[in-house]
Amino acid sequence: MLALCGTCAIADAQQLVSFDDGVISPASLQRIKMALARAPAAPLDLGRPATPVFRVRVTERDRTFDPPPLDFWSGPVPPGGLNAYEQAQRICPQLSPPLISIDVLPFARGFAHAIGEARRTHAVGNAQADVRRALAEYCAAQPDGGAGIQICAISPAIR
């Protein structure tokens, strides 16, 4: 409170001080002393709660979805909507939209998937043949053709 009073007095004193070649006159000093001695007009009362001077209003937007009514009598809508169709007819009337359009992307995806599966199947077959060949070489390198080893006793067709 004292700081607030001092700040106000200094601000008030700045308005009242007159400078004569950089020297403050005695009358101005007298006004500054009177302003500092004066009590503040309204003392602060920190004991009671202040009444708010604002309001807060919280509203929530409606989150329900009402679908548009179904209209079965309007007929088909051209691609892009009626406005796009009319604009295309005005810009280039000799061009008309195709009567039939076929999307080839699903066919291309299916073809790529089939090629990938064929490559995978071929790689699995090659890996199995490599394992059979390695087992045959291992069993042939063992004494008595690997007679006491279980994996060598199993028929190569079953392995």
N, C-alpha and C positions, 0 to 999 in steps of 0.2 A: 504494500500500500504506500509505503514511504517512497519506494522507487517510482511508482506511478505518479505520485504527487510531485516528486522532483523533476520527472520528465515533463510533466505538464507545465511546471513553473519555468523550466528552461525554455520550452517552446514559446510560452507567453512572453518571457523576458527577451527572446530574440526579436519579437515583433516590437517591443518597446524600446530597445537599446538604440541609441542614435550615435553614429560615429562622426567625430570631427577630426579628420586627418588621423584616424587610427586610435584616438583616445576616447574612452568611455566617459561621458559626462557624469557629474555627481547626481544629477536628477535621475538619470537612468539607473544608477546603482540603487538609489532609494526605491524605485519602482520594483526592482528585482527583489530586494529585501522584503518589501510588502507582499509580493506575490508568493514568496517562499513561506512567509509566516501565516498566510491565509490557510484555513483548514479546507479539506476537500468538500465539495458540495454534497456528495452522497457516499457515506462510508459503505464498504462492502460488508455484507452479512453472510458469512459462510455457514451459519448454523442451520438455516432453513433451505430446503431444496428449491432450486429455481424452477419456475414454470417453463415448459418447453415453448419455443416460438416457431416450431416447425411441425409438420405432420408427415407421416410415412403411410403410404397406401400400397398394399401388396395385392396384386391381382394375378390370377392364373388364367392363361388362355385356354380356351375350350379345346380339349384333345380328342373329341369324338370325331369320327370321320363319316360324313354322309356321302355315299357314292352318288354320282349323278344319275338321274333317272334314265332307264333304258328306253331308247327310241328305235323301234323295229320298223318304222315306216319311212325313214329317211333314205334308205338305199345304201349302196356301197360308197365308201369314201376313197377317192383316188390317192395314190401314194404321195405323201407330203402334205395332204390336206387340200381343201378346196382352193384356198388362196394361192398355194404353190402351183396347183394345176392351172388355174386361170392365168397366173403370171407366165408360166412356161408357154401357154398357148398364145399369149400376146407377143412374147419375145420371139419365138420361133414356131409359127403355126404349122409349118410343114412337117415338123417332127411330132410324132405321137408316141406315147409310152408303148412298150412291147406288149403284145397280147399274152405271151408266155415267157416266164423267166424261170430258169433252172439254177439252183444253187449247187455248184460243183465242189464246194469246199468239203462237205461230208464225204464225197467220193474220194477226194485227194487224201483226206485223213485216213480213211479205211485202207487205201492203197499203201500209204506210208506205214500203217500199223502192220499190214500183212507182210511187207518187206522186212520190217524189224523182227517179226516173229520167225520168218524163214531164216534170217541170219542167226538168231538166237538158237534155233533148233539145230542148225548146221554146226554152230560152235559147241553145243552140248554133245553132239555125236562125235565130233573130233576129239573132245576131251575124254569121252568114254573110251574111244579107240586108243588114245595115248596111255590111259591107265591100264587097259588090257595088255598092251604091248610091253609096258614097263613091268607088270607082274609076270608076264611070260619070261622076260629076260632075267628077272630076279630068281624065279624058280629054276630056270635052266642053269644059272650060275651056282646053285646050291649043290652040295654033295648028294648023290643019288637022286637028282632032279627035284630036290625039296620034298622027299618022302615023309619026313617027320613034321613038316610045317603045315599047319591047318589051311592057310590060304592057298597053298600049292596043291593040297589034296582036293579042293573044290573044283568042279568042272569049270573050264573057262566060259562055257555058255551061261552058267548061273551067275558067275562073278559079276 
